[in-house]
Structures are given as structure tokens and as C-alpha cells.
Amino acid sequence: MITVVVGALLASGAAAGTTAGLDRVRAQRALRWCGDVQGGEPYVFQDPAGGDRLVGFEVELADAIARRLGVEAAFVQNDWQMLVAALERGDCDVILNGLEDLQARAAKAGRDMKTISVSVFGAKPDEATMESYTKTGVTRAILRLPSDGRDVILPLLDQYAKLIR
């Protein structure tokens, strides 16, 4: 069954998904999250209003997770291809960026996919996509709903309900 975020993979032996990792995050008073600004909108990008401030979905997600942990979110820029290596080196505590081949990456980190909760935010709501996510180990899909009236939302919910198994 798939419910859907590819966003966070707390994977390495020192990952924030472990008690030691959470203790380290709290001790450093920061959740260091790796990402690649080159991925662009709407995930993480420079604020169009100017300055060095980052905005976007991944920024908001990192801030929400950090707030829940009682710490600050701290972005760590990495080339997309080097995100896992940065996590393994301890440069960051979590990756908030899309990652493929989750099963192989989890195995390399010594983690069983059954112990990792992987979600995809803004998933494409079709059967082929959901099946693909299931095969790669995604356990939850969060689908988008527009801000609209019930005449638009209810038919979408009926369509989405067909994807739940």
C-alpha cells in the first residue's frame, strides 16, 4: 500500500533517523539539510525578492521538521550527485531532494527498506506512478489539491481514492 514525499531519506549509520543522530541534531541546535539549489522552483531557490534567502517547498519542509525538533534548519548546498556522499560524510543530517534507487542506497547504508518511511510530496496522481513508487520503496504519497470549491475537490478525491490499495 502506498499513502506518498521524496524528500527525506535518513539513511546513513549516523543519520538523524537514529537516536544518536537525533541527539546530535539537538546538541548542535540545528538540522543540517543537504539539497541542491540547481533543482530550482518550487523546491528550493533564491528568493525572487532578492538577498541570499532561500525559499520553496523543501525550505518549508526543513523548517517544519526543525521546528518540531526544537532546532533551527540549516541548508547545506551540495551537487545533486554528491548528496548521499555528503550525508555519509556527516556534512548534513538529512537529504531533502529527490533521490532515485532508494533500495540500493538503503542497502549501502546498511538499512532495511522496511525500516525507512519514504514519502513523496506532490506526487503525480496516476496508477503507473503509484506502482513505480511502490516498487522503489516509497510508502506514502501526498497528492496536491487545488484551493477550490467542492465541485472541483470532490471529483479529485474520488479519482485519488481509486489509487489507494
N, C-alpha and C positions, 0 to 999 in steps of 0.2 A: 504494500500500500504506500502511496505517496501523498503527502499532505501539502510544499516547495519553498532559497536564498543562495545563489552561490556567492558566497561571500566569505564566510568564516570557516577556516579549516584549522583547528587547533590540533596540530599533528605531531610535532617532534617530541622526543623524550622529555624535553624541558618545556613543553608547550603550556600555555595558560590553562589548558583543559585539565591539568593535574593539580593536585593540592599544592605541591611545591611551586608550580607556575603561578597559581593564584596568590600564594603568599608573597612571591617575588613581585608581582604586579602591585600588590597593596603596599609592600615595603618601599618600592620605588615611586609610589603615588602616581603612577602613570601606566596606561595601557598603550604600549607602543605597537602601532598597527602598520604593517607593510602594505604598500599599494604602489601603483604606477599611474602618475598623473596623465601619462600619454594615452591612457584608456579613454579619457575625456568624459564629456557630458553623457548622461546625467549622473554618473557615478562619483567622480572626483575631478575637480577642475578649479582653476583660478577664478576667484570671484570677479565677474564682469565689471563690478563697481570699482575695481582697482585694488591695489595693495597685494600683499602676499597671502591673504586669507584664502583658504580652500573651502569650497562648498560642494554640495552634491549628496547623493544618496548614501554613499559609503562613509562620508564625513558624518552625516547624521546618525548612521548606524553605529559608528565607532563612539561618537559622543554619548549615545544612549547606553551602550554596553558599559562604557567607562563610568558614567553617572551611576548605573546600577551597582557597580563595584566600589563606588565611593572614591574614584580616582579621576585624573584628567586623561583625555585622549591625546596621544602624540603621534603624528603622522611621520613615517619613515619612508622616504622615496626610494624605490628600487626599480630597476629594469624588470619588466614583467617576467622575463625568462629566469631571473635570479631571485624571485620571491621565495621559493622553497629553500634555496641555499641560505638566504638571509634569515629565515626562520630557524633553520638548523644551526646556524652560527650563533643565534641568540641576539641578532640585531633587532628583532621585534618579537612580540608575544603572540601575535595573531596576523593572519593574512586576510585582508578584506579586498579581494579581487577575484575575478573568475579564474578557476583552475580546472584543467581537464585531467583525465586519467587519475581520478581520485583513488581508485583501488590500488594502483601501483604506488602512488605516493604514500598512502597509508601503510602499505606493506613495508616500504622502505623505511618508514619511521617506526616500524615495529608496532603498529596499531591495527587492531581488528576493525574492519569497517562497521561491524555490528555495534561497536562502542562509540562510534562517531556520528553525531547528528549533523547532517549536511542539509542545508535549505537553500532554495533559490528564490530570490525576490524578483517580482516582475516577470514570472515565467510566461512563456507563450502557451496559451490555453488550447492545446490540441493533443489528441491521443498519441501521436507519434513522438512528440516532445516529452510527454509524461513517461512514456515507455522507455525512451532513451535515458531520462533522468533515473528511473528505477534501476536500469541495468548498470549505471555508473555509481550507484550507491547513494543517490540523493534520497532523503527520507521525507522532505517537506517542500511543497511548492506554494509560494504566496503569489496569488494571481491579482492583477490590477482590476480595480473597479473605478469607473469614472464618477465624478461628483455629478450625479444626475438624478432624475426622478425615478419613481418605482417602475414606470413603463419601460425604462431602459435597463434598470438594475435587475429586476426580477427575471426577465428572459436570459440575461447573462448568468445569473445564479443557476438557472435551470440547465444552461449549457455546461457550466462548470461542474455541476453535480454529476453529470454523465462521466466525468473524468475520474471520479472518486471510486476506489475499489476497496 
